Amino acid sequence: MVVLRRRLIFWLIKAYIRKSWKIITLFFLLGLLIFVAFLFGSPYINKLFPVYKKASIGAVGAYSQDNLPPLITNKFSRGLTKLAKDGSVQPDLAATWDIQDSGKTYIFHLKKNEYFSNGTKVTSDDISYNFADVTVEKPDKYTITFRLKDVYSPFLITVSRGIFGSGSVGVGDYKIENIKLNGNFVQSLSMGSVKNNLDTIRYQFYPTEEALKMAYLLGEVSEATGLTSPVYTDINFTKFPNTTVKKETDYSRLVTLFYNTNDEVLSDKKVRIALSYALPNSYQYGTKAFMPYSPESYYYNNDVPVKKQDYTHAKSLFTSNPLASGSAQTKAPGQLTIKTLQKYRPIAEDIAGTWKNIGIQTNIEEVDSVPSNFQVFLGDINVPKDPDQYTLWHTDQNNNITHYKNLRIDKLLEDGRKTVDMNQRKQIYEDFQKFLMEDVPASFLYFPYQYSLVRK
């Protein structure tokens, strides 16, 4: 009986195929054609049918509307130029530029097919940076000329700042839809994609990391960015369910140990070098730094010898100074004081431990800001986008908190900001790094790690 049923089913299928083979073949080929179309045409289909994407991102900081972080401004605006990862300047809204009058005149030629997010074309009439001591000329819709009073080679980076039309309309992938203020500061900001109206991002700002982490735990934000640690009280977010922790190095900030070169002990270069040789070779909080530039920078000098931990050498240099090693009556034996920001207290304690190995007793004092008077200060610096560090190390500058004086360094810094040729600038700043590291007015510790939490 079973055999008869099988034969019957087989005869029925065979008869159906014989009768309908044309229709079966047609639908098979049609299905194959649709599959191939979806396989190779999915990018175009996505454009026709936008995917709904909504992100709620939390960040730490107090920002005004005119001083939003690059994290945000880069999404809704662009400048005449842009910076590559190595710090070199590349075209953006400007296709090309000419530099004349030995660096006092910059002529930018705009691209002719750039548009604001509201659909209006970008022309020279829309470029407004409001620079001091700069004359602006707009000979036609796609040319803009800046005439500087003095030569200033970082100018090309200055014009990388995003431009805006009327109503804060930018030239980017996103446009601002709503801003909520708390006094003069932005509390939250919403933006939408120019190409996909279902793609929106909302930024919420918090006063502290602890507040941001709590907001993430409560589900107020789906992402938390710019964190210095993936830990909150007894919660380690690397083990938190449905959360991805992203870790990267923040090369825009550099944790640094500054030495007061006017101090009676630290005025001796040998003592500063000794302290540098006693420092740890690595830090759990960031990527070890050797120079005041990112190692990814075009201007980074790879030929400068780095000072790795060497207690024997450090101790011999330190004890060669009677005042430092404690044989002078006016100084307690082998004592130094580190003033540190509270967030760097653990680092200060680690450093005190390494200095103890070369005979130094280190006192640690916490401060809220850069102290006016110190022996050693543990803080950080914002690494400029341009290699120019004139304000940090030139003798005449107020931000030169180490009171460092070196005429050769002064000359290099002066030349660096007045030289427009990129290769010549590279040589200048390589020499700057070489001579600065010989004098050691500061020890560059690390570029801090930065963490982001993303809910899956």
Order of alpha helices (4+ residues) and beta strands (2+ residues): alpha-beta-alpha-beta-beta-beta-beta-beta-beta-alpha-beta-beta-beta-alpha-beta-beta-beta-beta-beta-alpha-beta-alpha-alpha-beta-alpha-beta-beta-alpha-alpha-alpha-beta
